[in-house]
Amino acid sequence: MYIFVFFIIIVFGLKENIKNLDNITNPKKNLYALTKVPDEKFLNTNYIEFINFFRDISKEETCIQQFTDDNAFAYLIKKPTCTQFYVNAHIINGWTEDKFIKQLNDSKPKYIIYSSEINWFKKRNNAPKAEEFILNNYSFFKKIHSWEIYKLK
C-alpha cells in the first residue's frame, strides 16, 4: 500500500515538473513574460497608488530623485534620476556625498521621494550632509502610505 501511494505521489509530482520544463526550454516565452507583463501585475495596490500619484505630480519634471533605498522608482515612473545616484547607498559621506549635493542642486527637482519603508542605508546615516541639504531646501509635502514626498521650498 505504501509503495502504491509513493508511486502515485511521484507520478503526479513529475507531471507538474515536466510541465515546468517547457518554461525552461522556451526562452522567448519567458522573455515575453518578463518584458511585456504590465508592472502593475507585480505591485501591490499601495505601491501602484503611490507611483500613479508621484507620476502625476512630476509630469512636468524631466527627472525624478529618491532618497530611499527603494530603487525601482525611476523605472516605474519612466524617468531618469536627477543625479547619477539612483541607489542611495552610493551616496557616501566623504566620498560621493558632495557630488550628489552638487548634482541635486544643479537639477533642482521639484519633488523628492524622501522616505519609504525601505530605508536601510539612510538609517545608517551614510550621507548626513546630503540629508541636511535636502532638509534645508525641501519641506514635507505629502505622505502616501509609507512614502514621504518633499517639495522644493
C-alpha positions in Angstrom: 0.0 0.0 0.0 2.7 2.5 0.9 4.6 1.7 -2.3 1.5 2.5 -4.3 0.9 5.8 -2.6 4.5 6.7 -3.0 4.3 5.8 -6.7 1.2 8.0 -7.2 2.9 11.0 -5.5 6.0 10.6 -7.7 3.9 10.4 -10.9 1.8 13.4 -10.1 4.9 15.4 -8.9 6.8 14.6 -12.1 3.8 15.5 -14.2 3.9 19.1 -12.8 7.7 19.3 -13.1 7.6 18.1 -16.7 5.1 21.0 -17.4 7.6 23.4 -15.9 10.4 22.1 -18.1 8.5 23.7 -21.1 9.1 27.1 -19.4 12.8 26.5 -19.0 13.3 25.4 -22.6 11.2 28.3 -24.1 13.3 31.5 -23.6 11.2 33.5 -26.0 8.1 32.8 -23.9 10.0 33.7 -20.7 11.4 36.9 -22.1 8.0 38.0 -23.3 6.5 37.3 -19.8 9.3 39.4 -18.2 9.1 42.3 -20.6 5.5 42.6 -21.7 3.6 41.9 -18.5 2.4 45.3 -17.0 4.4 46.4 -14.0 1.1 46.6 -12.0 0.9 42.8 -12.1 3.9 42.7 -9.7 3.0 45.6 -7.4 0.5 45.8 -4.6 -2.2 48.4 -4.6 -0.5 50.8 -2.2 2.6 50.9 -4.5 0.5 51.4 -7.6 -1.4 54.3 -5.9 1.9 55.9 -4.9 3.5 55.5 -8.3 0.5 57.0 -10.0 0.4 59.9 -7.7 4.1 60.7 -8.0 4.0 60.2 -11.8 1.1 62.8 -11.9 2.7 65.5 -9.7 6.1 65.1 -11.5 4.7 65.0 -15.1 6.3 68.4 -15.9 9.7 67.3 -14.5 12.4 65.9 -16.7 13.8 63.7 -14.0 13.0 62.3 -10.5 15.0 61.8 -7.4 14.6 59.5 -4.4 16.4 59.5 -1.1 15.3 56.0 -0.1 16.7 52.5 -0.8 13.6 51.7 -3.0 15.5 51.9 -6.3 12.6 51.0 -8.6 11.1 54.5 -8.9 12.9 55.7 -11.9 12.0 52.6 -13.8 8.4 52.6 -12.7 7.9 56.3 -13.3 9.7 56.0 -16.6 12.1 59.0 -16.0 15.8 59.2 -15.3 17.1 60.2 -11.9 18.2 63.8 -11.5 21.6 62.7 -10.2 23.8 59.7 -11.1 22.8 58.3 -7.6 19.8 56.2 -8.3 21.0 53.9 -5.5 21.0 55.8 -2.2 23.7 53.5 -0.8 26.2 55.1 -3.2 25.9 58.5 -1.5 28.7 58.1 0.9 30.0 60.7 3.4 33.5 61.9 2.5 33.4 60.2 -0.9 30.4 60.9 -3.2 28.2 63.0 -0.9 29.4 66.3 -2.2 28.9 65.2 -5.8 25.3 64.1 -5.1 24.6 67.5 -3.4 26.0 69.4 -6.4 24.1 67.4 -8.9 20.9 67.7 -6.9 21.4 71.5 -6.6 22.0 71.8 -10.3 19.0 69.7 -11.3 16.6 71.1 -8.6 13.8 68.6 -8.9 10.5 70.0 -7.6 9.8 66.8 -5.6 12.0 64.2 -3.9 10.8 60.8 -2.6 12.4 61.3 0.8 11.5 58.1 2.7 9.7 54.8 2.4 9.6 51.6 4.3 12.8 50.7 2.5 15.4 52.9 4.1 18.2 50.6 5.2 21.2 52.8 4.3 19.6 56.1 5.2 19.1 54.8 8.8 22.8 54.2 8.9 23.4 57.9 8.3 25.8 57.3 5.4 25.0 60.8 4.0 24.4 63.3 6.7 25.4 66.4 4.6 23.1 65.2 1.8 20.2 64.8 4.2 20.9 68.2 5.7 20.9 69.7 2.2 17.6 68.2 1.4 16.0 69.3 4.7 17.3 72.8 4.2 16.0 73.1 0.6 12.9 70.9 0.7 9.9 70.6 3.0 7.4 67.9 3.7 4.7 67.8 1.1 2.7 64.6 1.4 2.7 61.1 2.9 1.1 58.3 1.0 1.1 55.0 2.9 4.8 54.6 3.8 6.2 57.1 1.3 7.0 60.7 2.2 7.4 63.3 -0.6 9.3 66.5 0.0 8.9 69.6 -2.2 11.4 72.3 -3.1 11.0 75.4 -0.9 
